[in-house]
Amino acid sequence: MVVPYVNKEIMLEHLQQVSKKTPVGRHAVIIMDGAGWHIEDFENNFDNLSIIKLPPYSPELNPIEQVWSWMRQHHLANRCFSGYDSIVNSVCDAWNNFVSDSKRVIKMCSRSWMNLNN
């Protein structure tokens, strides 16, 4: 989803999309930090989705923080944008580049504490 702002309603829509895309018989896990739009208990709305809420002030536990850092370093830092559409296009290009390499995604988004096979 590409949106100009984030709030509880947008977060709920995102979770609904994740839930719909989760194959039957599978279960999705969403990691949330303490952002203001993560405070509501969305988990009760879904049978195939669980939410792990991270402790406050612990960005090192949230894999998406490394993703944003990578996108900034490789695509978005030290640039001028001509307007909103330029920003959206650049962020979408950066995201698509990031997810084009599944090994990179797995490496950056995996955490040993998340391994359920231990």
Secondary structure, DSSP 4 states (H G I P E B T S, - for coil): ---S---HHHHHHHHHHHHHHSPTT--EEEEE-S-GGG-S-GGGG-SSEEEEEPPTT-GGG-HHHHHHHHHIIIIITT---SSHHHHHHHHHHHHHHHHT-HHHHHHHH--GGG-TT-
